[in-house]
């Protein structure tokens, strides 16, 4: 068996299915987060599409889903192949380090030497063959002990994504595209994003991480030792009758921290982070402007309409309308508009202001209007 096929045989996919997607309110809610929606018009939810992308790589018996207790029924309905051993339920959100770290700790305990890959449940990817090629290279690179991420070639000076500054090429058999990572950088200003794009040295951070589970846990322990201790305590009890009691005791106390900060940035600083440039189309569907762009296929004058039985009359208008009511919506002479109509909440904004929807959600929460969240 070749080195690459041996590494691939030890690969396990992990799908963190959490977060409410607050920039997609009022479509995405706490009880129906964005990964449970079809936002592309394909007939598949984002979660189901993610599963179907990963099954050819790891097999459908080697995909673990980490999600909230409240979403278990919906997740299992959409993923009938998902076995009980591969469901990890969070009692409350504790961010990506805890979610991915717990999956790593459980799988390493069950199968020492396992290589895991974490892929968000709510992203859109076009180009499955190129995606699989990038993941296979990442698996091979990860088996050398590196933490590996997949970066996306920027097509525009986007300000809604973090960026990865690439370094020198790495000579890894079976992973010819692998490069070192000089640094992770936060979402930039428009001027900085233009500079990143023109330099050719930067990739979009798509939040995909591939690593041997033991190495991922080692990096968490180096930066967040108390978090690692909690994860190992949970993993030790996970496949025993003590699971429920230990989860209730330990999980709520785990530190909330994104895996970018607990693993990726420290690993980059130590020269232990690699990136595989992904030659496929990717979008994190972070706001309604992203959905409009996906449906417009690059034609800015188009109006995207989502919603079964949506009743929309438009004249000289562009943007996106999402309707979950039977109300007639008429648009006349408006460009880049966003209209989201649900039975109990209506959002009207523009594509340029789509990122600000999260602030509306924060304001509603502070005002006590949790009934619409």
Backbone torsions as a table, in degrees:
resi	resn	phi	psi	omega
1	UNK	NA	131.3	179.7
2	UNK	-70.6	163.0	179.9
3	UNK	-59.4	-42.9	-176.9
4	UNK	-66.8	-40.2	-179.7
5	UNK	-70.0	-32.8	176.0
6	UNK	-65.7	-43.9	179.3
7	UNK	-64.0	-41.3	-179.0
8	UNK	-65.2	-34.2	179.3
9	UNK	-66.6	-23.3	-179.6
10	UNK	-96.1	7.7	-174.4
11	UNK	-83.9	139.9	178.0
12	UNK	-133.0	126.1	177.4
13	UNK	-83.2	142.2	175.3
14	UNK	-126.1	128.5	178.8
15	UNK	-115.1	102.2	171.3
16	UNK	-74.2	116.4	-178.4
17	UNK	-115.9	79.9	-178.1
18	UNK	-139.5	-177.3	-178.5
19	UNK	79.2	149.1	-177.5
20	UNK	-99.5	-5.3	-178.6
21	UNK	63.2	57.7	-170.4
22	UNK	-64.2	-21.8	177.2
23	UNK	-75.2	-5.4	177.1
24	UNK	-109.3	18.0	173.0
25	UNK	-68.5	144.8	6.2
26	UNK	-93.3	10.7	176.6
27	UNK	-71.2	-48.5	179.6
28	UNK	-91.1	125.4	-177.7
29	UNK	-128.3	171.2	179.3
30	UNK	-58.8	-36.9	-178.4
31	UNK	-91.6	-4.1	177.8
32	UNK	-148.7	69.5	-176.4
33	UNK	-66.9	169.4	-166.9
34	UNK	-63.0	-28.3	-177.6
35	UNK	-69.2	-13.8	177.9
36	UNK	-92.3	6.1	-178.3
37	UNK	-109.8	151.6	167.2
38	UNK	-89.9	104.9	-177.5
39	UNK	-104.8	0.1	-177.2
40	UNK	-109.9	-9.8	-176.3
41	UNK	79.1	14.0	-177.5
42	UNK	-83.1	-13.6	-172.9
43	UNK	89.9	-3.4	178.3
44	UNK	-114.9	142.4	170.5
45	UNK	-70.5	163.3	177.8
46	UNK	-61.4	-38.2	179.1
47	UNK	-62.3	-47.5	-178.6
48	UNK	-62.9	-40.0	179.3
49	UNK	-64.6	-37.4	177.8
50	UNK	-63.6	-46.0	177.4
51	UNK	-57.1	-46.7	-176.8
52	UNK	-66.4	-26.9	175.2
53	UNK	-71.7	-35.4	-172.3
54	UNK	-89.6	-27.6	-176.7
55	UNK	-56.0	-39.9	178.0
56	UNK	-65.5	-20.4	-178.6
57	UNK	-87.3	-45.7	-173.5
58	UNK	-112.4	-13.2	-172.4
59	UNK	84.7	147.5	-172.8
60	UNK	-75.1	-5.6	174.4
61	UNK	-91.9	-2.2	-178.9
62	UNK	-124.2	45.1	173.5
63	UNK	-126.9	121.1	179.1
64	UNK	-106.2	136.2	178.7
65	UNK	-114.7	126.5	176.5
66	UNK	-106.5	117.6	-175.8
67	UNK	-148.3	173.7	179.8
68	UNK	-78.2	152.0	179.3
69	UNK	-55.3	-37.7	-176.3
70	UNK	-66.8	-18.8	-175.5
71	UNK	-102.8	2.1	-174.3
72	UNK	-56.1	-49.5	-175.6
73	UNK	-61.0	-44.5	-179.0
74	UNK	-65.9	-40.6	179.1
75	UNK	-64.0	-46.4	-178.2
76	UNK	-68.7	-29.7	175.8
77	UNK	-65.9	-40.5	-179.2
78	UNK	-78.3	-23.9	-177.5
79	UNK	-123.8	73.2	-177.3
80	UNK	-62.9	-19.2	178.7
81	UNK	-76.9	-14.3	-174.2
82	UNK	-69.6	119.5	-179.4
83	UNK	-85.1	157.9	-177.9
84	UNK	-57.8	-37.8	-178.8
85	UNK	-65.4	-19.5	-176.7
86	UNK	-103.0	14.8	174.9
87	UNK	-107.2	121.1	175.6
88	UNK	-116.5	117.2	-175.0
89	UNK	-103.2	128.6	175.6
90	UNK	-90.7	133.8	176.1
91	UNK	-75.1	-25.0	176.1
92	UNK	-160.9	155.9	-178.4
93	UNK	-67.2	132.7	176.3
94	UNK	-128.9	20.1	176.6
95	UNK	76.4	177.1	-165.9
96	UNK	-74.1	-29.4	179.2
97	UNK	-62.8	-43.1	179.5
98	UNK	-68.7	-44.5	-176.8
99	UNK	-64.0	-51.8	-177.4
100	UNK	-73.4	-37.1	179.3
101	UNK	-63.5	-39.2	178.4
102	UNK	-66.2	-43.3	176.8
103	UNK	-58.2	-44.0	179.6
104	UNK	-62.0	-43.3	-177.8
105	UNK	-66.7	-41.2	178.3
106	UNK	-64.2	-47.5	-176.2
107	UNK	-69.5	-37.4	177.6
108	UNK	-64.9	-36.6	178.3
109	UNK	-68.2	-38.7	179.2
110	UNK	-75.4	-35.2	-170.1
111	UNK	-145.0	80.2	-177.6
112	UNK	-55.6	135.5	-178.6
113	UNK	93.4	0.8	-178.9
114	UNK	-63.7	144.4	174.2
115	UNK	-106.7	127.0	-179.0
116	UNK	-112.8	151.7	173.4
117	UNK	-130.0	128.1	-178.6
118	UNK	-104.0	125.7	-176.5
119	UNK	-136.1	120.6	-176.2
120	UNK	-57.9	146.9	-176.8
121	UNK	-78.0	-9.7	-168.3
122	UNK	-124.9	30.7	176.3
123	UNK	-106.2	159.0	177.6
124	UNK	-112.6	128.3	-179.0
125	UNK	-131.2	132.0	174.7
126	UNK	-118.4	133.3	-176.4
127	UNK	106.0	63.5	-173.8
128	UNK	-61.4	-35.4	-178.9
129	UNK	-66.0	-43.4	178.8
130	UNK	-67.1	-35.9	176.1
131	UNK	-61.8	-48.0	-179.1
132	UNK	-62.0	-39.8	179.3
133	UNK	-61.2	-43.9	179.7
134	UNK	-63.9	-41.7	-179.3
135	UNK	-66.2	-41.1	178.8
136	UNK	-60.7	-44.4	176.5
137	UNK	-60.6	-41.3	-179.8
138	UNK	-63.8	-38.3	179.1
139	UNK	-63.5	-45.3	179.9
140	UNK	-62.9	-43.9	178.8
141	UNK	-64.6	-38.7	-179.2
142	UNK	-65.0	-30.0	-177.9
143	UNK	-68.8	-13.7	175.5
144	UNK	-83.4	-3.5	179.9
145	UNK	105.2	-0.8	178.1
146	UNK	-81.6	151.3	163.6
147	UNK	-86.4	131.0	-173.6
148	UNK	-123.9	138.6	173.4
149	UNK	-123.6	161.7	175.6
150	UNK	-111.1	120.4	179.7
151	UNK	-102.3	153.8	-176.0
152	UNK	-109.6	132.1	177.7
153	UNK	-62.4	120.5	-178.8
154	UNK	-66.3	139.5	176.4
155	UNK	-109.9	-8.0	179.9
156	UNK	-159.8	162.8	-179.6
157	UNK	-78.6	66.2	-175.4
158	UNK	-68.9	141.6	178.1
159	UNK	-108.9	0.3	-178.2
160	UNK	-92.6	-2.5	-178.9
161	UNK	-118.0	154.2	165.6
162	UNK	-78.6	165.3	-177.7
163	UNK	-125.2	156.0	176.9
164	UNK	-117.8	123.9	175.1
165	UNK	-90.3	118.1	-175.3
166	UNK	-83.2	154.6	178.2
167	UNK	-117.4	-141.6	-175.3
168	UNK	-75.0	155.8	174.5
169	UNK	-67.9	145.1	177.7
170	UNK	-105.9	140.6	-179.6
171	UNK	-94.8	88.5	-179.4
172	UNK	-122.5	118.5	177.8
173	UNK	-59.3	128.3	-179.9
174	UNK	89.3	-5.8	178.2
175	UNK	-137.7	65.0	-174.0
176	UNK	-65.0	-19.9	-177.7
177	UNK	-89.2	-6.5	-172.4
178	UNK	-62.4	134.9	176.0
179	UNK	-130.4	154.4	172.6
180	UNK	-73.2	161.9	177.9
181	UNK	-113.9	123.7	177.6
182	UNK	-79.0	-41.5	-178.4
183	UNK	-167.5	158.0	168.2
184	UNK	-99.7	139.2	177.2
185	UNK	-127.2	146.0	-177.7
186	UNK	-70.8	174.2	177.8
187	UNK	-55.1	124.9	-172.4
188	UNK	-90.0	171.2	170.0
189	UNK	-74.8	163.4	178.9
190	UNK	-55.9	-41.6	-179.1
191	UNK	-66.1	-40.9	179.5
192	UNK	-67.1	-39.3	178.9
193	UNK	-61.7	-39.1	177.8
194	UNK	-64.5	-37.8	178.4
195	UNK	-66.9	-41.6	177.0
196	UNK	-59.2	-46.0	-176.7
197	UNK	-62.9	-44.9	-176.5
198	UNK	-71.3	-24.3	-177.5
199	UNK	-72.8	-28.4	-177.2
200	UNK	74.7	5.1	-176.7
201	UNK	-99.8	-2.7	-171.3
202	UNK	-118.6	145.3	174.4
203	UNK	-122.1	154.8	172.9
204	UNK	-72.2	140.3	174.9
205	UNK	-83.6	109.6	-176.7
206	UNK	-95.2	3.6	175.9
207	UNK	70.2	24.4	176.5
208	UNK	-101.2	127.5	-178.4
209	UNK	-130.8	132.4	179.9
210	UNK	-127.3	132.4	-177.6
211	UNK	-164.5	156.5	164.2
212	UNK	-62.8	137.3	-176.1
213	UNK	-59.3	-37.9	-179.3
214	UNK	-65.2	-35.5	179.4
215	UNK	-72.1	-38.9	177.4
216	UNK	-60.4	-44.9	-179.8
217	UNK	-66.3	-35.5	177.5
218	UNK	-61.8	-42.7	179.6
219	UNK	-67.5	-39.8	176.1
220	UNK	-61.3	-42.8	-179.5
221	UNK	-63.7	-34.5	-179.6
222	UNK	-68.4	-36.4	-176.9
223	UNK	-97.4	-31.7	-175.9
224	UNK	-137.3	73.4	-174.5
225	UNK	-60.6	-34.9	179.6
226	UNK	-68.6	-36.0	177.0
227	UNK	-64.0	-45.2	178.7
228	UNK	-60.1	-43.5	-179.6
229	UNK	-58.8	-42.0	178.5
230	UNK	-65.8	-41.1	179.8
231	UNK	-64.3	-40.6	179.3
232	UNK	-68.1	-35.9	176.7
233	UNK	-64.4	-41.7	177.5
234	UNK	-64.3	-45.1	-178.2
235	UNK	-63.5	-36.6	-179.9
236	UNK	-63.0	-34.8	-177.3
237	UNK	-93.1	-9.0	-166.7
238	UNK	-60.0	-46.0	-176.8
239	UNK	-95.3	30.9	179.0
240	UNK	-129.2	168.4	176.3
241	UNK	-64.6	-11.2	-178.7
242	UNK	-82.3	-3.5	-172.0
243	UNK	-52.7	-53.6	-174.2
244	UNK	-56.8	-46.2	-178.3
245	UNK	-65.7	-41.3	-178.4
246	UNK	-69.9	-39.6	177.5
247	UNK	-60.4	-46.6	-179.2
248	UNK	-62.3	-31.7	-177.7
249	UNK	-83.5	-40.5	-169.5
250	UNK	-96.7	-45.0	-171.6
251	UNK	-55.8	-46.7	-177.1
252	UNK	-63.7	-17.4	-178.0
253	UNK	-93.5	-6.4	-178.7
254	UNK	-67.3	142.1	-179.8
255	UNK	-66.9	135.9	174.5
256	UNK	-84.8	113.8	178.4
257	UNK	-156.3	138.0	179.7
258	UNK	-72.2	148.7	-178.3
259	UNK	-66.1	-22.6	174.0
260	UNK	-57.2	-39.0	-175.6
261	UNK	-87.4	-33.3	-177.2
262	UNK	-84.2	-27.3	-174.3
263	UNK	-123.7	-57.5	-168.8
264	UNK	-64.6	-51.7	-177.7
265	UNK	-64.4	-46.0	176.4
266	UNK	-62.3	-38.0	179.1
267	UNK	-65.6	-38.8	177.9
268	UNK	-62.6	-41.4	-179.4
269	UNK	-63.5	-26.6	-179.8
270	UNK	-96.5	4.4	-178.5
271	UNK	72.3	24.6	-176.8
272	UNK	-110.5	14.4	-179.4
273	UNK	-116.9	130.0	177.1
274	UNK	-119.8	160.3	177.3
275	UNK	-132.6	140.4	171.0
276	UNK	-106.8	118.4	177.2
277	UNK	-68.0	125.2	-179.5
278	UNK	-89.1	124.8	-179.2
279	UNK	-97.8	52.6	180.0
280	UNK	-142.6	160.7	179.3
281	UNK	-78.8	135.6	-177.3
282	UNK	-141.9	144.2	173.5
283	UNK	-149.5	136.0	179.6
284	UNK	-86.4	4.0	178.3
285	UNK	46.6	50.7	-172.9
286	UNK	-78.8	-16.9	179.9
287	UNK	-157.8	177.9	-177.4
288	UNK	-69.2	-24.7	175.5
289	UNK	-64.0	-36.4	177.7
290	UNK	-64.9	-43.0	179.7
291	UNK	-63.7	-42.1	178.8
292	UNK	-60.4	-41.4	-179.0
293	UNK	-65.1	-40.9	178.9
294	UNK	-60.7	-42.1	-176.3
295	UNK	-79.8	-23.8	-176.8
296	UNK	-82.7	-15.7	-178.2
297	UNK	52.2	40.1	176.5
298	UNK	86.5	-4.8	-178.9
299	UNK	-95.7	103.2	-172.7
300	UNK	-68.6	-15.3	-177.3
301	UNK	-86.5	-1.1	-176.3
302	UNK	-82.2	154.9	172.1
303	UNK	-114.7	118.8	177.4
304	UNK	-88.6	134.9	179.9
305	UNK	-124.4	121.3	179.3
306	UNK	-120.0	148.9	177.5
307	UNK	121.0	126.9	-179.7
308	UNK	-65.4	123.3	-179.9
309	UNK	74.3	18.1	179.4
310	UNK	-58.4	135.1	-179.3
311	UNK	-110.9	101.4	-175.2
312	UNK	-131.9	130.7	174.4
313	UNK	-119.1	120.3	-174.6
314	UNK	-130.9	140.9	176.9
315	UNK	-133.9	119.3	177.2
316	UNK	53.0	48.4	-177.1
317	UNK	-132.5	152.3	178.1
318	UNK	-139.5	163.6	-179.4
319	UNK	126.9	-135.2	-177.6
320	UNK	-149.0	139.4	172.7
321	UNK	-124.1	126.9	173.6
322	UNK	-117.7	118.5	-176.7
323	UNK	-124.5	124.6	173.9
324	UNK	-115.6	27.0	175.4
325	UNK	-132.2	176.1	175.0
326	UNK	-99.0	12.2	-179.1
327	UNK	-69.3	137.8	175.0
328	UNK	-73.3	130.2	178.7
329	UNK	-118.6	120.5	-179.3
330	UNK	-114.0	130.2	179.5
331	UNK	-123.0	132.2	-179.6
332	UNK	-133.9	115.4	171.9
333	UNK	63.2	37.4	177.6
334	UNK	-118.7	135.0	-177.8
335	UNK	-107.0	142.0	174.9
336	UNK	53.5	39.8	-179.1
337	UNK	-87.2	151.5	174.2
338	UNK	-123.2	119.3	176.1
339	UNK	-125.8	122.7	177.8
340	UNK	-125.6	112.3	-173.7
341	UNK	-113.6	116.8	176.8
342	UNK	-124.5	166.2	-176.6
343	UNK	-57.8	-30.3	-175.8
344	UNK	-118.7	3.2	179.9
345	UNK	-157.2	143.1	178.9
346	UNK	-126.7	129.3	176.2
347	UNK	-116.0	131.0	173.2
348	UNK	-131.4	121.4	177.8
349	UNK	-152.8	-162.3	176.9
350	UNK	-125.7	162.6	178.7
351	UNK	-57.6	-38.2	-178.3
352	UNK	-64.2	-26.3	-177.9
353	UNK	-105.6	11.3	-173.6
354	UNK	-62.0	-31.5	-179.8
355	UNK	-67.1	-19.6	-176.6
356	UNK	-81.3	-3.8	-179.3
357	UNK	-60.8	-32.7	178.7
358	UNK	-58.0	-36.2	179.3
359	UNK	-65.0	-33.5	176.3
360	UNK	-64.6	-44.6	178.6
361	UNK	-60.3	-43.9	178.3
362	UNK	-60.8	-41.3	-179.5
363	UNK	-66.9	-39.9	178.2
364	UNK	-63.6	-39.3	179.7
365	UNK	-65.1	-43.1	-179.5
366	UNK	-66.4	-30.7	-177.7
367	UNK	-84.6	-3.2	178.2
368	UNK	86.4	12.4	-178.8
369	UNK	-88.3	50.0	-175.4
370	UNK	-70.4	-13.7	-178.7
371	UNK	-67.1	-20.6	179.3
372	UNK	-104.4	7.9	-179.5
373	UNK	-102.3	NA	NA
